[in-house]
């Protein structure tokens, strides 16, 4: 009985760890839908989106053009906004 409870607790820990580890990936991928929403929203919503995605915007602006990050992000946002 005690072993089953320990296994369940360990399983919950793996789920929480996997969820936390996937958050940066979801954040990065969500810039495409956010760009789409930004193009179709009023100014208050745009300001909120700009604040949420300020770290990615900063990274994009300070990254060297032509790197994989620049190219992939360009393509991803272009796909969502066109």
N, C-alpha and C positions, 0 to 999 in steps of 0.2 A: 504494500500500500504506500509506504513512504517513497519507494523508488518511482512509482507512477507519478506521484506529486512532484518529485524532483524533475522527472522527464518533462512534465507539462510546463513547469517553470522555466526550464531550459529552452523549450520550444518557443515560449512567449518571448524570451530574450532574443532568440534568433529573428523572430518576426519584427521586433522593435528595432534591432540592429539593421536588418535589411531595409526597413522603412526609412530609417534615418539616412542610410547610405544612398538611397535612391532619390532623396529630396534634391540634391544639387543637379542631378540629371533632369528631373522634371522641371526645375527652375530654368535650366538652360533651354530645354525644348519648348517651354511655354512662351518664349519670346516671339515665336511665330504667330500664335493666336493673339498675343498681346499687341503686336504690330498691326494686325488686322483690325482689332478692336480700337486701337488708337486712331486709325484712319477714319473710322466711322463714328467717333464719339464727340461729345462736346468738351469744352476746355477743362472743366473740373475732373472728368474721368481721365483725360489725357495727362493732366498734372499728376494724378495718382499713379498712373502707369509709368510715367517718367521717373517718379520717385522710386517705385519698386524695382525698376530695371536700370537704375543709375549705375550700379556696379558693373553690369554687362556693357552698358554704354561706355563707361570709362575704359574698361578693358579693350573694347573694340577700337576706341579712338586712340589709345596709346599702343596698340599692337601694330606691328609692321604690316603694311598692305602686302598681300600675296601669301601670307602664312596660311596654314590649313584652317586655323580658327577664323580668320577673316573670310576666307573663301566659303567655308561651310556656313557661317552665320549669314553671309550675303545671300547665298542660295536659299537657305531656310526661310528667311524673312521675305525674300522675293517670291517664293512659292506661295506663301500665305497672303501676301498683299496684292498679287496680280490676279 
